[in-house]
Amino acid sequence: MSGFFKSSIGRKYAMALSAFFLMIFLLQHFAINILSVFSANAFNEASHFMGTFWLIQYIFQPVLIFGVIYHFVMGFILEAKNRGARVKKYAKNNGGANSSWMSRNMIYSGLAILAFLVLHFIDFWIPEINTKYIEGDMSGLLPDGGYRYYEELTHKFVSPLRVGAYIVAFVFLSLHLMHGFSSAFQSAGVGSMRRNKLQTFGKAYAILLPLGFIIIALYHHFNH
């Protein structure tokens, strides 16, 4: 089994599994964040649960961080190998005629998403870790007794520059998912007929989910 995951096919299969895992996480992350548009209390309650439940904090969160790191590192490794393998092929054929723009530029959309993740960690994750584990405040409460999560979220979207950065990042995420969804199923061994049936769902996911995050950022920017 270890030999399989060291092979080219095995690495692509593991890359697909990490992609599925991250796509499921994105849905969960969106489900919680969209609550902030409809109910501050619901968002606060959900955020407090996610931020304090031991299974999520000490099991799922480390797995998620490992999954993110693995996906990006392995993605860059596979892209470097693929680019090297395509050099001779492109010398004989027009590469643009044999693949989509998105598939040829996954490395750039990936770098844009990685830059966004750094910003996102600086905005939310690092302050959260500092508050809970360095300052020792696990209550999530403000001086007036209310939870702090909604206020912290809305404060981040006051700046038009930050909102603009979020919008650009989610556009790149959409482009990345457009190709990544189909590629992940192909790497996982799903047949072409089934992949074709999944294309509609994949395109809807790639467009609607990033659009949803953009709507959240714009909503809080214009209603702060």
N, C-alpha and C positions, 0 to 999 in steps of 0.2 A: 504493500500500500504506500509506504514512504517513497518507493521508487517511482510509483505512478505520479505522485505530486511533484517529483523533481523533473519529470518529463515535460516537454512542451505542451502536450495535450493536457497533462495533469495540472500544469500551472494555469492554463486557460479555464479549466473546469473549476479550480479553486477561485479564480478571479470572478467567474460567473456566480458562484455561491456567495462571495462577499458582496457582489452587486445586488443580488436578490435581498440579502440581509439589509443592506443600506436603503434599498427602495422601500422595504417594509418599515424601517425606522423613519424615513421621510414621511410616510403616511401617518404614523403615530405622532410625529412631531407637529405635523400640520393640524391634526385633529385637536391637539391641545391648544395650539396658537390661534386657531380660528375662533376658539371660545372667547378670546379677548375682544373680538369684534361685537359679540352678542351679550356677554355678561362678564363683568370684571370679577364678580364673586366666584363664578364657575371656573374662570381661568385661574384665580388665586388658589382655589381648593385643589384643582387638578395639578397645578405647579407644585404646591406644597407636598402633595402625596408623592409625586414623581421625585421630588428633591429630598425626601426623608425616608421613604420605604427602603429598608435595608437590602432587599433583593435587587432592586433597581440600582441603588447606589454602589453596592459592593460586588455585584455579579454582572448585571447587564451593562452598566456603564463602562467597566474595564473592557468587556467584550466588544462593546461598540467602538471604543477608542482604538483597540487592536484592529478591528475590522476596517476602520477608516484608514489607519496607517498602512495596513496590508494592501488595501485596494489601490491606494495611490502609488505605493512603492512598486507593487507588482505591475500596475498599469504602465508606469514609466519604463520598467525593465522589458515588458513585452513589446511596447512601442519601439524601443531602441532596437530590439531584435528584428521586429517586422520591417522597420525602415532599412536596416542593413540587408535584409533578404529581398527587399523590393528594388534595390539599386539596379541589378542586372535586368530585372523584369521591366522596369521603367525605361531602360535603354532600348528595349525592343518594342515596347507598347506604350501607348498613352495612358498613364496611370489614372488620369482624371476620367478617362472613358470607362474604366473598369471598376471604379468605386465612387461613392458619394463624397461630397465635400466634408460632411460630418465625420465619416469614417477616416478620412485622411488627416483630419485636424482634431482628433480626440485629445491629443497631447496638450493642445492649446486651451481647449475648453476645460480640461482637467486642471491645468495650471491656474486658470481663472477661478475655478471652484476652490482650489486649495488656498489661494490668496484670500478668498471670501471666508473660508473656514478659520483662517488665522484671525481675521477681523471679528468673526462671530465669537471665537474663544475669548478674545480680548474684551469684547462687549459684555458677554454673559457668563461663560463658563469659569474663567479665572476669578472674576469678582465673587461668583457663587462659592467657589472652593475656598476663597479667602475668608468670606463671611462665616461659612459653616465650620471649617476645619482649622483655621488659624485664629480667627476671633472667637470661635466657639459658640456662635449664635445659630442654633438649629431651629429656633422658633419661627423664623420667617416673618416676624412681626415688626411693624413700625411703632414709633412712640405712641401713636394714637390708638394702638391696638389692632389695626388692620394689617393684613398681609402686604408685604412689600413688592410682590412679583409684578402685579399689573402696573404699578407706578414706575418700576424700573424698566419695564418693557416700553411703555409709552415715552419715557424720557429719552430713550435711545433714538427714537424716530422724529425728534424735533429737528435735527440737523438735515437740511436738504442734501448735503453732500453724502451723508451716511445712507439716506434713503436712495439716492442715485446709485451708490455703490451696490446696495442690495439689489436694486432692479437689474443692473448690468449683470451681476452674479447669477441671478435667477434666469436671465435670458441664456447665459452660457450653460446653466444647468439643463435647461430645456433642450438645447442643441445636443448636449452630452447624452441625455436620456433618449433622444430620438434614435440615435444609433446604438447606444449601450443596451437598451431593452432587448432589441432583436439579437444583438451580438451575444448577450448573456444566455439567451435560450439556445442559440446555435452552439455555443461552447458547452452547454449542459447536455447536448445531444438530442434536443427536441427536433423532430422531423420537420422538413420544409412545409408540409401541408399544415401542421399544427401551428408553426410559426406564422404562416400567412393569416391564420384565423386570429392569432393574437396581435396582429399588427394594429388593428383598430384600437384595441385596449391600450397597447403600448403608446400609440400616438396621443390618445386622450390623456393618459397618465403624464406623458412628457410635456404636454401643453398646459393642462388644467392645474396640475400640482404646483409648478413654478408660478403660474398666474395667480393662484390662490395666495401664495406667500407675498407676491407683489401687492396684491389687494390689501393684505393685512398691513404691510409697511405704509402704503399710501393712506389707508384709513386712519391710522394713528398719527401720521404726519399732519393731516388736514383737520384732525379733531383733537389735537392736544390742547 
